[in-house]
Amino acid sequence: MRNVVVESAAAALAGLRDGHTVMVGGFGGAGMPRGIITAVAELGLRDLTLISNNAGASGDDLSLWFRQGMVRRIICSYPRSAKDFGAQYRAGTVELELVPQGTLVERIRAGGAGLGGFLSPVGVGTVFEQGKQKIAIGGRDYLLELPLRADFTFVKGKVADTLGNLTFNKAARNHCIVMTTAADTVVAEVDRIVEPGELDPESIVTPCIFVDRVFARSPA
């Protein structure tokens, strides 16, 4: 029977390389895979493209990656509170693609669904339309938004079974649902791992077909 459990965050990162594109779930501190983030920081990678809702704040979140100069480009919705990112952005060492939050989620969903993009009215007439194709339909202008995919997606779940079925703790599911569909390798950090059949099927949010590796993080 398929078993996707690995013994540690370090083992879960096999194949992650310089220059890869990485999606990280989390909304503020909710659902942040801190064990994975720390393990990636210990690898000392460079030139990563990061897709996330924000750019971290402080401590053991995504700020670690910026503090160590690991990120070359970030695609996100809310980088404002991130001091480490802000310093590098002002210095010109990190590129930023700012994307409205709903558009960001839909671009990831499109990547996971194999779509070539979608048309959105969000951002028409603002700086967000710069560099994008504008298409008029029925007398209204839309922007062509392209899909997003990654080499790796990292999410924080609550409980997983050994097959890779995931549950989440309330709001911690946030962007994780679509992100798990849009990467070549999906890694889930969870609080607990159980045997197949122990999870209530109605509680499973992300089915095992999307999950490649699972590990249980020991309590701090």
Buried (B, 14 or more C-beta within 10 A) or exposed (E): EEEBBBEEBBEBBEEBEEEBBBBBBBBBEBBBBBBBBBBBBEBEBEEBBBBBBBBBBEEBBBBBBBBBBBBBBBBBBBBEBBBBBBEBBEEEEBEBEBBBBEBBBBBBBBBBEEEEBBBBEBBBEEEBBEEBEEEEEEEEEBBEBEBBBBBBBBBBBBBBBBBBBBBBBEEBBBBBBBBBBBBEBBBBBBBEBBEBEEBEEEEBBBEBEBBBBBBBBEEE
